[in-house]
Amino acid sequence: MINSQDIKNGVCIRMDGRLYFVIEFLHVKPGKGNTIMRVKFKDVVDGRVLERRFNIGEKLEDVRVERRPYQYLYQEGVDYIFMNQETYEQIPIAHDLITGVDYLKEGMVCDVVSDASTDTVLFAELPTKVELQIVYTEPGLKGDTATNTLKPAKLETGAEIRVPLFINEGEIVRVDTRDGSYCERVKQ
C-alpha cells in the first residue's frame, strides 16, 4: 500500500481492478479545507487518461513493475517474439501492447514492462527516437530547404511518415516513435 502523498510520476497503481501509471500529479493546498492530490493516470491496457483527486493520507494499492531490455527477433502471426537480454528467454507480445510498433525492426532493443508479482507483460516500449532508412520517396530538388513543405516517405519497416523535400531514397532519418514525426537526417 502507498499513501496518496507519496505518489510520483511513473508509479503504477491498481484501482477498480485495472492498472494505471501516474503521468502527472499536483499537490493542491486550497485556502480552506484539506490538502488534496490531483493525479492524472494512464490506463496500461487501453491508454486512456483518467484524472482523480485523493485526500492526503488515503491508501492506494501500488504495483511493483520491472523494466527489462528485450530484443525484438521476429513476428509470428499476430504476436511479436522478444528475447530477454540476460536470460535469452523468448516471449510473445501482442501487437496492441507495443507502443510505436510501426517503427519496430528486427534486432531493435526495447523496454518491456512487466508486473513483478505475476510476471505478466504490461507493455513494450520502443526507444523515443529510432533511426530508419527511407525506401521510397519522390526525388528531392537541390535547394528545396526554404519552406516547411513535407512529402510522404516510406520507411524500411513499411510505415509512412512526412519528411522535408530535400530527403531522398536511401537516406537514414531519425523518427520520433511517439507520434511518427520526422526529427532529422542522420549523417552516414
PyRosetta script that sets phi, psi and omega in degrees:
from pyrosetta import init, pose_from_sequence

init()
pose = pose_from_sequence("MINSQDIKNGVCIRMDGRLYFVIEFLHVKPGKGNTIMRVKFKDVVDGRVLERRFNIGEKLEDVRVERRPYQYLYQEGVDYIFMNQETYEQIPIAHDLITGVDYLKEGMVCDVVSDASTDTVLFAELPTKVELQIVYTEPGLKGDTATNTLKPAKLETGAEIRVPLFINEGEIVRVDTRDGSYCERVKQ")
pose.set_psi(1, 148.6)
pose.set_omega(1, -179.3)
pose.set_phi(2, -131.5)
pose.set_psi(2, 142.4)
pose.set_omega(2, 176.4)
pose.set_phi(3, -78.5)
pose.set_psi(3, 149.8)
pose.set_omega(3, -177.2)
pose.set_phi(4, -62.2)
pose.set_psi(4, -30.3)
pose.set_omega(4, -179.9)
pose.set_phi(5, -74.7)
pose.set_psi(5, -11.1)
pose.set_omega(5, 178.6)
pose.set_phi(6, -92.5)
pose.set_psi(6, 5.7)
pose.set_omega(6, -179.0)
pose.set_phi(7, -68.7)
pose.set_psi(7, 134.3)
pose.set_omega(7, 177.7)
pose.set_phi(8, -135.1)
pose.set_psi(8, 164.4)
pose.set_omega(8, 176.3)
pose.set_phi(9, -61.2)
pose.set_psi(9, 137.0)
pose.set_omega(9, 178.5)
pose.set_phi(10, 91.3)
pose.set_psi(10, -9.4)
pose.set_omega(10, 178.5)
pose.set_phi(11, -71.3)
pose.set_psi(11, 140.3)
pose.set_omega(11, 178.8)
pose.set_phi(12, -103.3)
pose.set_psi(12, 128.8)
pose.set_omega(12, -176.5)
pose.set_phi(13, -122.5)
pose.set_psi(13, 143.0)
pose.set_omega(13, 172.4)
pose.set_phi(14, -103.1)
pose.set_psi(14, 117.8)
pose.set_omega(14, 177.5)
pose.set_phi(15, -133.8)
pose.set_psi(15, 137.5)
pose.set_omega(15, 176.6)
pose.set_phi(16, 52.0)
pose.set_psi(16, 34.5)
pose.set_omega(16, 177.7)
pose.set_phi(17, 77.6)
pose.set_psi(17, 7.3)
pose.set_omega(17, -179.4)
pose.set_phi(18, -122.8)
pose.set_psi(18, 158.4)
pose.set_omega(18, 178.7)
pose.set_phi(19, -101.2)
pose.set_psi(19, 136.8)
pose.set_omega(19, -179.6)
pose.set_phi(20, -133.3)
pose.set_psi(20, 141.9)
pose.set_omega(20, 172.1)
pose.set_phi(21, -101.6)
pose.set_psi(21, 138.8)
pose.set_omega(21, 176.4)
pose.set_phi(22, -78.1)
pose.set_psi(22, 123.7)
pose.set_omega(22, 178.0)
pose.set_phi(23, -108.3)
pose.set_psi(23, -18.6)
pose.set_omega(23, 179.5)
pose.set_phi(24, -160.6)
pose.set_psi(24, 141.5)
pose.set_omega(24, 176.9)
pose.set_phi(25, -143.6)
pose.set_psi(25, 153.5)
pose.set_omega(25, -179.3)
pose.set_phi(26, -144.3)
pose.set_psi(26, 128.3)
pose.set_omega(26, 177.3)
pose.set_phi(27, -87.7)
pose.set_psi(27, 114.1)
pose.set_omega(27, -174.5)
pose.set_phi(28, -112.8)
pose.set_psi(28, 125.8)
pose.set_omega(28, 176.6)
pose.set_phi(29, -118.0)
pose.set_psi(29, 95.4)
pose.set_omega(29, -180.0)
pose.set_phi(30, -69.6)
pose.set_psi(30, 166.5)
pose.set_omega(30, -179.6)
pose.set_phi(31, -57.9)
pose.set_psi(31, -41.6)
pose.set_omega(31, 175.3)
pose.set_phi(32, -133.9)
pose.set_psi(32, 153.8)
pose.set_omega(32, -178.1)
pose.set_phi(33, 100.9)
pose.set_psi(33, -176.8)
pose.set_omega(33, -176.1)
pose.set_phi(34, -83.6)
pose.set_psi(34, 154.7)
pose.set_omega(34, 175.2)
pose.set_phi(35, -72.4)
pose.set_psi(35, 140.6)
pose.set_omega(35, -179.9)
pose.set_phi(36, -129.2)
pose.set_psi(36, 162.2)
pose.set_omega(36, 173.2)
pose.set_phi(37, -111.5)
pose.set_psi(37, 122.3)
pose.set_omega(37, 175.6)
pose.set_phi(38, -100.0)
pose.set_psi(38, 119.7)
pose.set_omega(38, -170.6)
pose.set_phi(39, -126.8)
pose.set_psi(39, 137.6)
pose.set_omega(39, 171.8)
pose.set_phi(40, -106.4)
pose.set_psi(40, 128.3)
pose.set_omega(40, -179.8)
pose.set_phi(41, -113.0)
pose.set_psi(41, 152.2)
pose.set_omega(41, 171.3)
pose.set_phi(42, -119.1)
pose.set_psi(42, 124.6)
pose.set_omega(42, 179.4)
pose.set_phi(43, -66.3)
pose.set_psi(43, 130.5)
pose.set_omega(43, -177.4)
pose.set_phi(44, -66.5)
pose.set_psi(44, -37.6)
pose.set_omega(44, -173.7)
pose.set_phi(45, -77.9)
pose.set_psi(45, -55.4)
pose.set_omega(45, -173.8)
pose.set_phi(46, -109.2)
pose.set_psi(46, -2.7)
pose.set_omega(46, 174.4)
pose.set_phi(47, 80.1)
pose.set_psi(47, 5.6)
pose.set_omega(47, 179.2)
pose.set_phi(48, -68.7)
pose.set_psi(48, 147.4)
pose.set_omega(48, 179.1)
pose.set_phi(49, -101.7)
pose.set_psi(49, 134.4)
pose.set_omega(49, -176.3)
pose.set_phi(50, -128.9)
pose.set_psi(50, 139.6)
pose.set_omega(50, 177.7)
pose.set_phi(51, -116.7)
pose.set_psi(51, 131.7)
pose.set_omega(51, -179.9)
pose.set_phi(52, -137.5)
pose.set_psi(52, 159.8)
pose.set_omega(52, 174.9)
pose.set_phi(53, -117.7)
pose.set_psi(53, 142.4)
pose.set_omega(53, 179.1)
pose.set_phi(54, -131.6)
pose.set_psi(54, 142.8)
pose.set_omega(54, 172.2)
pose.set_phi(55, -75.5)
pose.set_psi(55, 150.8)
pose.set_omega(55, 177.9)
pose.set_phi(56, -64.8)
pose.set_psi(56, 134.5)
pose.set_omega(56, -179.6)
pose.set_phi(57, 94.1)
pose.set_psi(57, -7.2)
pose.set_omega(57, 178.5)
pose.set_phi(58, -69.4)
pose.set_psi(58, 138.1)
pose.set_omega(58, -177.8)
pose.set_phi(59, -90.5)
pose.set_psi(59, 137.0)
pose.set_omega(59, 176.8)
pose.set_phi(60, -129.0)
pose.set_psi(60, 151.8)
pose.set_omega(60, 179.4)
pose.set_phi(61, -90.0)
pose.set_psi(61, 113.2)
pose.set_omega(61, 178.9)
pose.set_phi(62, -92.4)
pose.set_psi(62, 153.9)
pose.set_omega(62, -179.0)
pose.set_phi(63, -119.9)
pose.set_psi(63, 129.9)
pose.set_omega(63, 178.9)
pose.set_phi(64, -82.6)
pose.set_psi(64, 121.5)
pose.set_omega(64, 180.0)
pose.set_phi(65, -115.0)
pose.set_psi(65, 152.4)
pose.set_omega(65, 178.5)
pose.set_phi(66, -124.0)
pose.set_psi(66, 138.1)
pose.set_omega(66, 175.2)
pose.set_phi(67, -109.0)
pose.set_psi(67, 125.4)
pose.set_omega(67, 179.1)
pose.set_phi(68, -132.1)
pose.set_psi(68, 145.7)
pose.set_omega(68, 176.4)
pose.set_phi(69, -77.4)
pose.set_psi(69, 128.4)
pose.set_omega(69, 176.2)
pose.set_phi(70, -125.8)
pose.set_psi(70, 145.5)
pose.set_omega(70, 179.0)
pose.set_phi(71, -102.2)
pose.set_psi(71, 132.6)
pose.set_omega(71, 177.8)
pose.set_phi(72, -76.3)
pose.set_psi(72, 127.5)
pose.set_omega(72, -178.8)
pose.set_phi(73, -101.2)
pose.set_psi(73, -60.3)
pose.set_omega(73, -176.7)
pose.set_phi(74, -162.9)
pose.set_psi(74, 170.6)
pose.set_omega(74, 178.0)
pose.set_phi(75, -104.4)
pose.set_psi(75, 135.1)
pose.set_omega(75, 179.2)
pose.set_phi(76, -128.3)
pose.set_psi(76, 100.8)
pose.set_omega(76, -175.8)
pose.set_phi(77, 67.9)
pose.set_psi(77, -123.0)
pose.set_omega(77, 178.6)
pose.set_phi(78, -95.7)
pose.set_psi(78, -6.0)
pose.set_omega(78, -179.2)
pose.set_phi(79, -97.5)
pose.set_psi(79, 152.6)
pose.set_omega(79, 175.6)
pose.set_phi(80, -111.1)
pose.set_psi(80, 130.5)
pose.set_omega(80, -176.0)
pose.set_phi(81, -94.8)
pose.set_psi(81, 124.0)
pose.set_omega(81, 179.3)
pose.set_phi(82, -117.8)
pose.set_psi(82, 150.5)
pose.set_omega(82, 179.5)
pose.set_phi(83, -119.0)
pose.set_psi(83, 131.4)
pose.set_omega(83, 176.2)
pose.set_phi(84, -65.3)
pose.set_psi(84, 131.0)
pose.set_omega(84, -176.8)
pose.set_phi(85, -68.8)
pose.set_psi(85, -23.2)
pose.set_omega(85, -176.1)
pose.set_phi(86, -97.8)
pose.set_psi(86, -43.4)
pose.set_omega(86, -174.3)
pose.set_phi(87, -102.4)
pose.set_psi(87, -8.6)
pose.set_omega(87, -178.1)
pose.set_phi(88, 63.8)
pose.set_psi(88, 17.8)
pose.set_omega(88, 176.5)
pose.set_phi(89, -76.0)
pose.set_psi(89, 137.9)
pose.set_omega(89, -179.8)
pose.set_phi(90, -103.9)
pose.set_psi(90, 135.3)
pose.set_omega(90, 178.9)
pose.set_phi(91, -132.4)
pose.set_psi(91, 144.5)
pose.set_omega(91, 173.9)
pose.set_phi(92, -88.8)
pose.set_psi(92, 140.6)
pose.set_omega(92, 176.5)
pose.set_phi(93, -128.2)
pose.set_psi(93, 132.3)
pose.set_omega(93, -178.0)
pose.set_phi(94, -67.9)
pose.set_psi(94, 152.6)
pose.set_omega(94, -178.3)
pose.set_phi(95, -53.9)
pose.set_psi(95, -44.5)
pose.set_omega(95, -174.7)
pose.set_phi(96, -76.7)
pose.set_psi(96, -6.0)
pose.set_omega(96, 177.4)
pose.set_phi(97, -94.7)
pose.set_psi(97, 1.6)
pose.set_omega(97, -178.0)
pose.set_phi(98, -108.5)
pose.set_psi(98, 120.3)
pose.set_omega(98, 177.5)
pose.set_phi(99, -82.2)
pose.set_psi(99, 131.0)
pose.set_omega(99, -179.4)
pose.set_phi(100, 74.9)
pose.set_psi(100, 31.8)
pose.set_omega(100, -174.4)
pose.set_phi(101, -61.6)
pose.set_psi(101, -25.1)
pose.set_omega(101, -179.5)
pose.set_phi(102, -65.5)
pose.set_psi(102, -19.5)
pose.set_omega(102, -175.8)
pose.set_phi(103, -109.3)
pose.set_psi(103, 16.5)
pose.set_omega(103, -178.5)
pose.set_phi(104, -87.2)
pose.set_psi(104, 127.7)
pose.set_omega(104, 175.9)
pose.set_phi(105, -127.9)
pose.set_psi(105, 159.1)
pose.set_omega(105, -175.5)
pose.set_phi(106, -58.4)
pose.set_psi(106, 137.4)
pose.set_omega(106, 178.5)
pose.set_phi(107, 90.5)
pose.set_psi(107, -8.0)
pose.set_omega(107, -178.6)
pose.set_phi(108, -72.5)
pose.set_psi(108, 140.4)
pose.set_omega(108, 178.6)
pose.set_phi(109, -97.5)
pose.set_psi(109, 127.6)
pose.set_omega(109, -178.0)
pose.set_phi(110, -124.2)
pose.set_psi(110, 160.5)
pose.set_omega(110, 173.0)
pose.set_phi(111, -90.4)
pose.set_psi(111, 124.9)
pose.set_omega(111, 176.0)
pose.set_phi(112, -107.3)
pose.set_psi(112, 122.6)
pose.set_omega(112, -178.4)
pose.set_phi(113, -100.5)
pose.set_psi(113, 126.7)
pose.set_omega(113, -178.4)
pose.set_phi(114, -133.6)
pose.set_psi(114, 154.3)
pose.set_omega(114, 175.6)
pose.set_phi(115, -73.3)
pose.set_psi(115, 120.8)
pose.set_omega(115, -174.3)
pose.set_phi(116, -68.1)
pose.set_psi(116, -29.7)
pose.set_omega(116, -176.8)
pose.set_phi(117, -77.4)
pose.set_psi(117, -34.8)
pose.set_omega(117, -177.9)
pose.set_phi(118, -110.8)
pose.set_psi(118, -7.9)
pose.set_omega(118, -177.3)
pose.set_phi(119, 59.2)
pose.set_psi(119, 27.4)
pose.set_omega(119, 174.9)
pose.set_phi(120, -90.4)
pose.set_psi(120, 139.9)
pose.set_omega(120, -179.3)
pose.set_phi(121, -75.6)
pose.set_psi(121, 126.8)
pose.set_omega(121, 177.9)
pose.set_phi(122, -88.0)
pose.set_psi(122, -49.6)
pose.set_omega(122, 176.1)
pose.set_phi(123, -167.4)
pose.set_psi(123, 165.4)
pose.set_omega(123, 174.6)
pose.set_phi(124, -117.4)
pose.set_psi(124, 141.0)
pose.set_omega(124, -174.2)
pose.set_phi(125, -126.2)
pose.set_psi(125, 122.4)
pose.set_omega(125, 176.6)
pose.set_phi(126, -73.6)
pose.set_psi(126, 160.1)
pose.set_omega(126, 172.5)
pose.set_phi(127, -58.3)
pose.set_psi(127, 155.1)
pose.set_omega(127, -177.4)
pose.set_phi(128, -60.8)
pose.set_psi(128, -40.6)
pose.set_omega(128, -179.8)
pose.set_phi(129, -127.6)
pose.set_psi(129, 134.3)
pose.set_omega(129, 178.8)
pose.set_phi(130, -127.1)
pose.set_psi(130, 155.2)
pose.set_omega(130, 178.6)
pose.set_phi(131, -104.7)
pose.set_psi(131, 122.6)
pose.set_omega(131, -177.7)
pose.set_phi(132, -133.0)
pose.set_psi(132, 154.3)
pose.set_omega(132, -178.6)
pose.set_phi(133, -93.3)
pose.set_psi(133, 143.1)
pose.set_omega(133, 175.6)
pose.set_phi(134, -82.5)
pose.set_psi(134, 123.3)
pose.set_omega(134, 179.1)
pose.set_phi(135, -99.8)
pose.set_psi(135, -24.3)
pose.set_omega(135, 175.8)
pose.set_phi(136, -153.0)
pose.set_psi(136, 133.1)
pose.set_omega(136, 169.8)
pose.set_phi(137, -162.9)
pose.set_psi(137, 158.9)
pose.set_omega(137, 176.3)
pose.set_phi(138, -65.0)
pose.set_psi(138, 145.5)
pose.set_omega(138, -179.6)
pose.set_phi(139, -63.2)
pose.set_psi(139, 143.3)
pose.set_omega(139, 178.9)
pose.set_phi(140, -90.7)
pose.set_psi(140, 161.0)
pose.set_omega(140, 178.3)
pose.set_phi(141, -106.3)
pose.set_psi(141, 142.4)
pose.set_omega(141, -179.4)
pose.set_phi(142, -65.6)
pose.set_psi(142, 132.4)
pose.set_omega(142, 178.3)
pose.set_phi(143, 90.7)
pose.set_psi(143, 3.9)
pose.set_omega(143, -180.0)
pose.set_phi(144, -83.9)
pose.set_psi(144, 59.7)
pose.set_omega(144, -178.9)
pose.set_phi(145, -121.7)
pose.set_psi(145, -1.3)
pose.set_omega(145, -174.6)
pose.set_phi(146, -74.8)
pose.set_psi(146, -30.9)
pose.set_omega(146, -177.3)
pose.set_phi(147, -107.4)
pose.set_psi(147, 166.2)
pose.set_omega(147, 178.7)
pose.set_phi(148, -95.3)
pose.set_psi(148, 30.6)
pose.set_omega(148, -179.1)
pose.set_phi(149, -73.0)
pose.set_psi(149, 139.3)
pose.set_omega(149, -179.1)
pose.set_phi(150, -118.0)
pose.set_psi(150, 154.1)
pose.set_omega(150, 176.9)
pose.set_phi(151, -130.7)
pose.set_psi(151, 156.8)
pose.set_omega(151, 178.9)
pose.set_phi(152, -74.0)
pose.set_psi(152, 147.1)
pose.set_omega(152, 177.0)
pose.set_phi(153, -144.0)
pose.set_psi(153, 143.3)
pose.set_omega(153, 178.9)
pose.set_phi(154, -102.2)
pose.set_psi(154, 131.3)
pose.set_omega(154, -179.0)
pose.set_phi(155, -91.0)
pose.set_psi(155, 168.4)
pose.set_omega(155, -179.9)
pose.set_phi(156, -63.5)
pose.set_psi(156, -20.4)
pose.set_omega(156, 178.5)
pose.set_phi(157, -85.7)
pose.set_psi(157, -7.3)
pose.set_omega(157, -178.7)
pose.set_phi(158, 98.9)
pose.set_psi(158, -10.1)
pose.set_omega(158, 179.4)
pose.set_phi(159, -76.2)
pose.set_psi(159, 152.0)
pose.set_omega(159, 177.0)
pose.set_phi(160, -111.1)
pose.set_psi(160, 135.8)
pose.set_omega(160, 176.0)
pose.set_phi(161, -132.0)
pose.set_psi(161, 173.4)
pose.set_omega(161, 176.5)
pose.set_phi(162, -107.0)
pose.set_psi(162, 129.5)
pose.set_omega(162, -177.8)
pose.set_phi(163, -127.0)
pose.set_psi(163, 160.7)
pose.set_omega(163, 176.5)
pose.set_phi(164, -63.4)
pose.set_psi(164, 161.9)
pose.set_omega(164, -175.2)
pose.set_phi(165, -64.1)
pose.set_psi(165, -25.3)
pose.set_omega(165, -176.2)
pose.set_phi(166, -81.2)
pose.set_psi(166, -6.0)
pose.set_omega(166, 179.3)
pose.set_phi(167, -78.7)
pose.set_psi(167, 135.0)
pose.set_omega(167, -178.9)
pose.set_phi(168, -118.9)
pose.set_psi(168, 170.3)
pose.set_omega(168, 176.7)
pose.set_phi(169, -60.8)
pose.set_psi(169, 144.5)
pose.set_omega(169, 176.4)
pose.set_phi(170, 88.2)
pose.set_psi(170, -12.9)
pose.set_omega(170, 179.8)
pose.set_phi(171, -79.8)
pose.set_psi(171, 154.7)
pose.set_omega(171, 178.1)
pose.set_phi(172, -104.1)
pose.set_psi(172, 131.2)
pose.set_omega(172, -179.4)
pose.set_phi(173, -123.0)
pose.set_psi(173, 155.0)
pose.set_omega(173, 176.0)
pose.set_phi(174, -96.6)
pose.set_psi(174, 129.8)
pose.set_omega(174, -175.5)
pose.set_phi(175, -121.8)
pose.set_psi(175, 137.6)
pose.set_omega(175, 174.8)
pose.set_phi(176, -82.1)
pose.set_psi(176, 119.3)
pose.set_omega(176, -174.6)
pose.set_phi(177, -76.7)
pose.set_psi(177, -14.6)
pose.set_omega(177, -179.4)
pose.set_phi(178, -72.9)
pose.set_psi(178, -39.7)
pose.set_omega(178, -177.6)
pose.set_phi(179, -127.8)
pose.set_psi(179, -0.1)
pose.set_omega(179, 177.2)
pose.set_phi(180, 74.3)
pose.set_psi(180, 26.3)
pose.set_omega(180, -178.3)
pose.set_phi(181, -94.6)
pose.set_psi(181, 149.3)
pose.set_omega(181, 176.3)
pose.set_phi(182, -70.9)
pose.set_psi(182, 133.2)
pose.set_omega(182, 177.8)
pose.set_phi(183, -103.7)
pose.set_psi(183, -56.3)
pose.set_omega(183, -177.8)
pose.set_phi(184, -166.7)
pose.set_psi(184, 165.2)
pose.set_omega(184, 175.0)
pose.set_phi(185, -86.8)
pose.set_psi(185, 140.0)
pose.set_omega(185, -178.7)
pose.set_phi(186, -98.9)
pose.set_psi(186, 126.3)
pose.set_omega(186, 177.5)
pose.set_phi(187, -73.3)
pose.set_psi(187, 138.1)
pose.set_omega(187, -178.1)
pose.set_phi(188, -102.1)
pose.dump_pdb("model.pdb")
